[in-house]
């Protein structure tokens, strides 16, 4: 899955990749914000999809608070 977040000029575009890794039995994700002077990337992994999505949401909220 690939998502783009950003609806106006005040909200940066963030790219989110989410996939299931069968070998590790985990949901993995990366979030990239390349609109900043220095590209910011975060990543994580969880056994449960909902936990992974909550981690993504928390990370987006944290990055938004840093603008």
C-alpha positions in Angstrom: 0.0 0.0 0.0 1.1 3.5 -0.7 -0.6 6.6 0.8 0.0 10.3 0.3 -1.0 12.6 3.1 -1.4 16.3 2.5 -4.3 18.4 1.6 -3.1 21.9 1.4 0.1 24.0 1.4 0.3 24.0 5.2 0.3 20.2 5.5 3.4 18.4 4.1 3.1 15.4 1.8 4.1 12.2 3.7 4.6 8.9 1.9 3.5 5.8 3.9 4.4 2.3 2.8 2.7 -0.6 4.6 3.3 -4.3 4.0 3.1 -7.7 5.6 6.4 -9.6 5.9 5.5 -13.3 6.0 9.1 -14.3 7.1 8.8 -12.2 10.2 5.0 -12.5 10.7 4.9 -8.7 11.1 3.3 -5.7 9.6 6.1 -3.3 8.6 5.8 0.4 7.6 7.9 3.4 6.6 6.9 7.0 6.6 8.9 9.6 4.6 8.5 13.4 4.7 10.6 14.7 1.8 9.2 18.2 1.9 11.5 19.4 4.7 15.0 20.8 4.2 16.3 17.5 5.6 14.3 14.4 4.6 12.7 12.7 7.6 12.0 9.0 7.6 10.5 6.8 10.3 9.7 3.1 10.3 8.3 0.4 12.5 6.9 -3.1 12.7 4.2 -4.8 14.7 2.5 -8.2 14.9 -1.0 -6.7 14.7 -2.2 -4.6 11.8 -4.2 -2.2 14.1 -1.1 -1.6 16.3 1.0 -0.8 13.2 -1.6 1.6 11.9 -1.8 3.3 15.4 2.0 3.7 15.3 1.7 5.3 11.9 -1.0 7.7 13.1 1.0 8.6 16.2 4.1 9.3 14.1 2.2 11.5 11.7 0.7 13.5 14.6 4.2 13.9 16.1 5.7 15.1 12.9 2.8 17.5 12.4 3.4 19.0 15.8 7.1 19.7 14.8 6.1 22.0 12.0 
